[in-house]
């Protein structure tokens, strides 16, 4: 599976095979802009985990990854459904500025490539 991560603010054409993976709707983006793009907020870290992580990102990086992995395992069926729907390519849309360093996209990519990691 080819997995791309793209900032939602940088899209200029409707995307096929894309899902919005943020817990919160991106500020300033209308629903019409992402018409047809599923918003799968269940794949984002929980509000509690997000807030906890942002208090001290550097010190909590490893623990965050472990806790987020546990949250993803609770959504095993959803991930497997997404993998079967988007077999060849998927674009993960996020409002985050640091798309190369967000743990969320890396964790999701791992789950989409190897859903057996959900065991």
C-alpha positions, 0 to 999 in steps of 0.5 A: 500500500502506498501511503502519503501524508498531506497537509489539508491546507495544501490540497488544491484538487479533490483527492481520491483515496484520502481520509482526514485523520485529525481529532478536530476539524481543521480550522478554516476548512469548509466541509465542502472543500473536503467533500467526499473525504471521510473524517475518521477522527477515531484514528486520531489520538484521544483528547486526553492523550493529545493534551498529555503529550503536548505538555512535554513532547520530548519527554513523553515521546516513547510513552505517547507512542506506546499509549497511542498504539494501544488506542489504535488496537481498540480500533482494529476493525476500523483499520482493517476496513480502511485497509480493505477499502484503500488497497493500493493507495491512501492519503492521510490528511492532517492540519498539523504543520509538522507532517514529517514528525507527527507520530500519528501518521507514522503509527497509522502508516505502520498499521495500514501496511501491517494490520497484523501489528494490531494483535 
